[in-house]
Amino acid sequence: MLEAADAVFAEVGPGASTEDVARRAGVAVGTVFRHFPTKAALIEAVVVGRLAQLTDDAKRLGAAADAGAAVTTFVQRWIELSATKHQFASALAQSGTDVQEIRSTRPDVVEDLEDAVAVLLSRAQHVRAIREDLTTTDLMALMVGASHAHEHIGPDAARRARILSVLMDGLRPR
């Protein structure tokens, strides 16, 4: 169901109906509501799933041979997934759910992500592919900002690539 919800929300946005999610998952809408009593709960579960996916990506890339390229790949992946997450955040806020509640109700997910990003960053700094003065918090803040920029400029691939290039240029040592 979560895979179906993620796919439907990615295609249509968080305004998509739970009926669309049920249809994609091949279940009755009642089944969706048995697992997720509200649409906000379903959206929150998708957001948590995306955070877990980013954590898995960071862990996998943290072991890559080219630590500098691994950071670039991860930042690009973060931006792609996070741009849609902002739409989810808006939908959750409209339903009265604060996205920051995920940090308090699922601190393990957020901490695991931060830990995995820290390893990725540290390895890239060790090989001098990334500035040494950058912290994990700094990198995550820059990725959040870049994902907003990505969302703002729309589907233009050349512009998106340029934004990523500018960000990565700023992360490299001087």
Backbone bond lengths (Angstrom), bond angles and torsions (degrees), N, CA, C in turn:
res aa  C-N    CA-C-N  psi(-1)  N-CA   C-N-CA  omega(-1)  CA-C   N-CA-C  phi
1 M - - - 1.445 - - 1.526 111.48 -
2 L 1.343 116.08 -40.80 1.462 118.58 -179.22 1.519 111.72 -64.74
3 E 1.336 116.79 -38.97 1.464 119.64 177.19 1.529 110.18 -62.56
4 A 1.308 116.09 -41.88 1.463 119.85 178.55 1.519 110.46 -65.06
5 A 1.321 116.95 -43.38 1.469 120.41 179.40 1.514 110.43 -62.83
6 D 1.321 116.72 -44.13 1.463 120.14 179.47 1.526 109.99 -59.84
7 A 1.328 116.89 -45.99 1.465 120.70 -179.34 1.527 111.77 -63.49
8 V 1.323 116.52 -44.82 1.465 120.33 -179.03 1.522 110.19 -65.27
9 F 1.330 117.40 -45.71 1.464 120.43 -179.19 1.523 111.00 -66.11
10 A 1.336 117.62 -33.62 1.460 120.43 178.39 1.529 110.64 -68.13
11 E 1.329 116.63 -36.65 1.458 120.76 -178.76 1.523 112.60 -78.27
12 V 1.332 116.50 -45.77 1.460 121.79 -170.99 1.522 112.04 -103.61
13 G 1.326 116.56 -26.51 1.455 121.47 -173.78 1.512 109.18 103.00
14 P 1.330 116.38 168.86 1.463 119.75 -177.00 1.520 113.96 -67.44
15 G 1.320 117.30 -7.00 1.458 120.66 175.76 1.522 112.47 -77.86
16 A 1.325 116.72 -6.81 1.471 120.03 179.35 1.529 109.23 -60.00
17 S 1.300 115.13 151.59 1.467 119.36 -176.56 1.524 111.47 -82.24
18 T 1.322 114.27 157.18 1.463 119.32 175.03 1.531 109.81 -67.01
19 E 1.325 116.91 -25.41 1.465 120.60 175.67 1.530 109.95 -63.60
20 D 1.347 116.73 -40.41 1.465 120.50 177.13 1.529 110.49 -61.82
21 V 1.327 115.85 -41.74 1.466 120.77 178.91 1.525 109.63 -63.33
22 A 1.326 116.99 -46.88 1.462 120.94 -179.56 1.529 110.69 -60.34
23 R 1.321 116.17 -44.34 1.469 120.58 -179.80 1.528 109.99 -60.45
24 R 1.340 116.88 -45.51 1.470 120.83 -179.78 1.533 110.54 -64.14
25 A 1.327 117.03 -36.73 1.468 121.17 -178.36 1.528 112.00 -79.38
26 G 1.346 116.36 -13.94 1.459 119.84 -178.90 1.515 113.09 75.44
27 V 1.339 115.58 31.55 1.465 120.97 179.03 1.520 108.96 -130.01
28 A 1.311 115.55 168.43 1.462 120.91 175.40 1.531 108.86 -77.62
29 V 1.313 116.73 153.34 1.460 120.45 -178.84 1.527 111.62 -61.48
30 G 1.324 116.95 -30.05 1.465 120.72 176.76 1.522 111.85 -61.83
31 T 1.319 116.51 -33.12 1.464 120.88 178.12 1.528 109.90 -65.75
32 V 1.312 115.79 -40.35 1.471 119.81 177.79 1.523 109.00 -60.58
33 F 1.321 116.41 -46.86 1.465 120.05 -177.15 1.525 113.34 -71.34
34 R 1.331 117.74 -23.07 1.464 119.28 174.45 1.526 110.72 -67.66
35 H 1.326 116.06 -34.85 1.469 120.46 -179.94 1.527 112.16 -87.64
36 F 1.317 116.36 -32.23 1.467 122.55 -177.90 1.519 107.64 -133.36
37 P 1.348 117.31 99.98 1.460 120.36 -172.09 1.527 114.77 -62.84
38 T 1.318 116.91 -20.72 1.470 119.84 177.67 1.529 108.66 -135.98
39 K 1.301 115.27 161.61 1.462 119.46 175.78 1.520 109.67 -64.22
40 A 1.330 117.13 -36.26 1.470 120.50 178.10 1.526 110.37 -60.72
41 A 1.326 117.79 -38.64 1.464 120.91 178.20 1.529 110.75 -64.75
42 L 1.318 116.27 -37.45 1.460 120.74 177.58 1.531 110.37 -66.72
43 I 1.321 116.80 -45.66 1.469 120.44 178.72 1.529 110.16 -62.02
44 E 1.325 116.61 -43.13 1.465 119.89 178.75 1.523 110.79 -60.64
45 A 1.321 117.73 -40.85 1.466 121.22 178.55 1.529 110.86 -63.38
46 V 1.322 116.91 -37.03 1.469 120.43 177.01 1.526 109.72 -66.03
47 V 1.328 117.69 -42.69 1.468 121.40 179.11 1.529 109.68 -61.79
48 V 1.325 117.48 -45.63 1.468 121.28 178.38 1.530 109.74 -61.32
49 G 1.318 116.81 -39.91 1.466 120.73 177.38 1.517 112.09 -62.42
50 R 1.323 116.55 -39.13 1.468 120.07 178.00 1.519 111.01 -67.28
51 L 1.327 116.89 -38.98 1.468 119.73 176.75 1.527 110.18 -62.78
52 A 1.325 116.52 -41.59 1.468 120.81 178.00 1.526 110.39 -64.40
53 Q 1.315 116.47 -38.38 1.465 120.83 177.99 1.523 110.29 -64.14
54 L 1.333 116.93 -43.01 1.463 120.47 177.26 1.529 110.88 -63.26
55 T 1.315 116.73 -37.96 1.467 120.67 177.57 1.524 110.14 -62.10
56 D 1.310 116.47 -46.13 1.471 120.34 178.44 1.533 110.70 -60.85
57 D 1.342 116.34 -41.74 1.467 120.36 177.83 1.529 110.45 -61.19
58 A 1.328 116.74 -46.09 1.470 120.76 -178.87 1.527 110.81 -63.14
59 K 1.321 117.23 -41.29 1.469 120.27 179.14 1.528 110.78 -64.60
60 R 1.313 116.15 -44.46 1.468 120.25 179.58 1.527 110.05 -62.60
61 L 1.329 116.59 -46.54 1.461 120.70 -179.03 1.527 111.92 -70.87
62 G 1.324 116.99 -24.27 1.451 120.80 177.90 1.520 113.00 -63.31
63 A 1.305 116.42 -18.21 1.461 121.33 178.52 1.527 112.67 -103.25
64 A 1.327 117.62 4.23 1.462 121.51 -177.51 1.523 111.03 -67.67
65 A 1.318 116.18 150.56 1.468 121.21 -179.39 1.525 111.95 -64.49
66 D 1.310 117.86 -41.07 1.468 121.89 -178.82 1.528 108.60 -99.70
67 A 1.328 115.84 96.04 1.464 121.09 -175.58 1.527 112.68 -63.21
68 G 1.319 117.85 -35.24 1.469 120.72 178.78 1.515 111.63 -66.67
69 A 1.324 116.69 -46.43 1.467 120.58 177.94 1.526 110.69 -64.71
70 A 1.335 116.42 -33.27 1.460 120.22 179.45 1.525 111.00 -63.30
71 V 1.325 117.39 -40.55 1.469 120.13 178.06 1.527 109.95 -64.43
72 T 1.317 116.95 -44.34 1.467 120.29 179.42 1.525 110.44 -60.17
73 T 1.312 116.78 -44.76 1.470 120.99 178.87 1.519 110.69 -61.55
74 F 1.330 116.11 -43.71 1.465 119.12 -179.18 1.527 111.20 -66.20
75 V 1.312 117.93 -44.23 1.469 120.91 179.89 1.521 109.37 -59.72
76 Q 1.309 117.11 -42.93 1.467 120.37 179.01 1.530 110.36 -62.91
77 R 1.311 117.01 -43.64 1.468 121.23 179.47 1.526 110.55 -63.03
78 W 1.344 116.38 -44.29 1.463 121.89 178.12 1.531 110.18 -56.01
79 I 1.330 115.25 -48.80 1.462 120.46 -176.80 1.525 110.35 -61.23
80 E 1.328 116.18 -44.33 1.474 119.70 -179.72 1.528 111.67 -60.71
81 L 1.337 116.77 -46.38 1.458 120.00 -177.96 1.523 112.42 -75.08
82 S 1.307 116.59 -35.22 1.463 119.76 -174.66 1.515 114.00 -74.84
83 A 1.308 117.59 -29.13 1.465 118.72 179.83 1.522 110.33 -57.66
84 T 1.318 117.11 -41.94 1.462 120.75 177.24 1.514 110.84 -71.79
85 K 1.344 116.69 -31.96 1.463 120.36 -179.77 1.527 111.04 -60.46
86 H 1.336 117.34 -31.68 1.465 119.71 178.54 1.530 110.63 -63.75
87 Q 1.328 116.43 -36.18 1.464 119.46 176.12 1.527 109.56 -64.76
88 F 1.342 116.32 -38.93 1.455 120.16 177.32 1.523 110.21 -63.31
89 A 1.326 116.30 -42.12 1.469 120.61 -179.27 1.524 110.02 -60.08
90 S 1.323 117.00 -41.90 1.461 120.56 177.95 1.526 111.23 -63.37
91 A 1.332 115.58 -42.68 1.465 119.03 179.83 1.526 110.80 -65.41
92 L 1.321 117.26 -39.55 1.459 120.12 177.48 1.521 110.81 -64.82
93 A 1.317 116.65 -42.62 1.465 120.44 179.68 1.529 110.53 -61.47
94 Q 1.333 116.65 -39.94 1.464 119.98 178.92 1.519 111.50 -65.06
95 S 1.333 116.36 -27.52 1.463 119.04 179.43 1.525 111.64 -87.90
96 G 1.339 116.36 -0.43 1.457 120.40 178.96 1.512 113.91 93.14
97 T 1.332 117.27 8.38 1.462 121.62 178.90 1.516 108.67 -100.39
98 D 1.317 116.66 131.33 1.457 122.24 178.26 1.526 108.36 -92.27
99 V 1.331 116.34 126.55 1.456 120.47 -179.64 1.526 110.46 -59.87
100 Q 1.318 118.07 -29.96 1.462 120.63 178.59 1.533 111.45 -64.31
101 E 1.337 116.58 -19.45 1.466 119.36 176.54 1.519 111.46 -62.86
102 I 1.320 116.84 -27.46 1.462 119.73 178.25 1.526 108.94 -61.09
103 R 1.328 115.91 -39.14 1.462 120.27 178.59 1.530 110.66 -61.55
104 S 1.340 116.60 -37.66 1.465 118.63 -178.12 1.527 112.80 -85.31
105 T 1.337 117.48 -32.57 1.468 119.07 -179.00 1.519 112.55 -86.84
106 R 1.322 117.80 -24.73 1.468 122.43 179.50 1.523 110.84 -132.01
107 P 1.348 117.13 57.25 1.471 118.96 -177.43 1.526 112.53 -61.02
108 D 1.334 116.76 -27.07 1.463 119.96 179.14 1.521 111.73 -60.37
109 V 1.333 116.95 -40.25 1.463 121.24 -178.82 1.521 110.01 -65.73
110 V 1.318 116.72 -46.17 1.461 121.16 -178.58 1.528 110.56 -68.20
111 E 1.325 117.16 -43.91 1.475 120.56 179.80 1.520 111.56 -64.25
112 D 1.322 117.27 -40.69 1.469 120.45 177.85 1.526 110.48 -61.18
113 L 1.333 116.58 -41.72 1.459 120.69 178.63 1.528 110.23 -63.83
114 E 1.318 116.77 -47.93 1.463 120.28 -179.65 1.523 111.25 -61.25
115 D 1.330 117.64 -40.99 1.467 121.45 178.52 1.532 111.21 -62.94
116 A 1.316 116.58 -43.48 1.466 120.56 -179.32 1.530 110.80 -66.82
117 V 1.323 117.52 -39.37 1.466 120.93 177.27 1.530 109.98 -66.24
118 A 1.329 116.98 -37.84 1.463 120.84 178.68 1.530 111.11 -60.51
119 V 1.322 117.34 -42.56 1.465 121.00 178.28 1.523 110.06 -64.39
120 L 1.310 116.60 -46.21 1.461 122.10 179.36 1.528 110.47 -57.95
121 L 1.318 116.28 -47.00 1.463 121.61 -179.76 1.526 110.99 -65.17
122 S 1.312 117.26 -45.86 1.456 121.42 -178.41 1.530 111.63 -59.48
123 R 1.318 116.40 -43.63 1.471 119.82 178.53 1.514 111.20 -62.75
124 A 1.332 117.17 -41.54 1.469 120.30 179.57 1.522 110.85 -68.20
125 Q 1.307 117.35 -36.00 1.462 120.38 177.21 1.528 110.51 -68.71
126 H 1.314 116.47 -37.20 1.460 120.98 -179.58 1.532 111.69 -59.95
127 V 1.324 117.25 -36.12 1.466 121.12 178.91 1.533 111.33 -94.60
128 R 1.317 115.90 11.10 1.467 124.13 176.64 1.536 113.76 60.20
129 A 1.343 114.94 33.67 1.457 120.12 175.77 1.526 110.94 -89.27
130 I 1.337 116.01 -19.65 1.464 123.10 -178.91 1.525 108.06 -131.24
131 R 1.314 115.97 145.63 1.468 121.91 178.90 1.526 111.09 -50.88
132 E 1.305 116.15 139.13 1.465 120.70 -178.75 1.521 112.99 -75.30
133 D 1.335 117.97 -22.21 1.468 120.33 -177.13 1.524 113.00 -83.87
134 L 1.311 117.36 -1.28 1.462 121.89 -178.55 1.523 109.83 -82.53
135 T 1.331 117.20 132.76 1.463 121.74 175.97 1.528 109.57 -100.97
136 T 1.309 115.31 167.45 1.467 120.02 176.44 1.527 110.20 -59.46
137 T 1.325 116.36 -42.26 1.467 120.45 178.59 1.523 110.88 -61.24
138 D 1.338 116.54 -41.23 1.475 120.68 177.55 1.527 110.45 -60.51
139 L 1.333 115.69 -48.93 1.460 119.99 -177.65 1.519 110.86 -61.68
140 M 1.316 116.74 -43.56 1.466 119.21 -179.21 1.531 110.52 -64.90
141 A 1.328 117.40 -38.93 1.471 120.35 177.68 1.527 110.54 -63.61
142 L 1.327 117.00 -41.37 1.469 120.30 178.56 1.526 111.07 -65.26
143 M 1.324 116.68 -38.25 1.466 119.41 178.84 1.526 111.21 -67.30
144 V 1.324 116.76 -37.53 1.467 120.18 176.92 1.527 109.32 -62.24
145 G 1.332 115.79 -46.43 1.465 119.75 178.95 1.517 111.98 -61.47
146 A 1.329 116.28 -42.60 1.464 120.16 179.55 1.527 111.51 -65.36
147 S 1.324 116.78 -34.45 1.466 118.44 178.46 1.523 111.16 -68.99
148 H 1.336 117.10 -33.51 1.466 119.57 173.45 1.528 110.13 -65.03
149 A 1.320 116.92 -41.66 1.466 120.75 178.49 1.531 110.01 -62.89
150 H 1.308 116.20 -42.22 1.463 122.75 179.48 1.525 110.09 -58.98
151 E 1.303 115.47 -45.18 1.468 121.08 178.88 1.528 110.40 -65.21
152 H 1.315 115.76 -40.32 1.469 121.54 -176.86 1.531 112.36 -65.64
153 I 1.335 117.49 -39.52 1.466 118.97 -175.65 1.517 113.50 -82.82
154 G 1.318 117.02 -12.01 1.460 119.41 175.03 1.519 113.43 82.04
155 P 1.328 116.15 -157.60 1.466 121.03 -169.27 1.535 115.65 -81.73
156 D 1.309 119.43 3.68 1.461 121.81 -178.04 1.536 110.33 -66.31
157 A 1.324 115.88 105.97 1.469 121.40 -174.85 1.525 112.59 -62.41
158 A 1.313 117.58 -37.84 1.465 120.61 -179.26 1.530 110.77 -65.60
159 R 1.324 116.00 -42.39 1.472 119.47 178.61 1.521 110.76 -66.91
160 R 1.319 117.17 -39.05 1.462 120.79 178.30 1.533 110.14 -63.35
161 A 1.310 116.57 -43.18 1.468 120.49 178.85 1.526 110.67 -62.96
162 R 1.317 116.69 -38.43 1.464 120.66 179.14 1.528 110.91 -65.30
163 I 1.332 117.11 -42.42 1.471 120.97 177.96 1.531 109.65 -60.29
164 L 1.321 117.15 -45.19 1.462 120.79 178.91 1.526 110.19 -62.88
165 S 1.320 117.47 -42.13 1.459 121.54 179.74 1.527 111.46 -61.83
166 V 1.315 116.92 -43.62 1.468 120.87 178.60 1.530 110.08 -62.85
167 L 1.320 117.05 -44.43 1.457 120.90 178.77 1.528 110.53 -60.59
168 M 1.319 116.77 -48.27 1.462 119.90 -177.64 1.529 110.98 -65.48
169 D 1.333 117.77 -36.63 1.480 120.20 175.75 1.531 110.11 -59.19
170 G 1.310 116.90 -39.17 1.459 120.90 179.65 1.531 113.58 -70.98
171 L 1.322 117.08 -21.85 1.464 120.65 -179.93 1.533 112.65 -85.50
172 R 1.326 116.20 -18.43 1.462 119.35 -177.08 1.528 111.18 -75.98
173 P 1.337 115.37 151.00 1.471 118.40 178.19 1.528 111.07 -62.08
174 R 1.323 114.91 151.81 1.472 119.35 179.48 1.496 110.62 -85.04
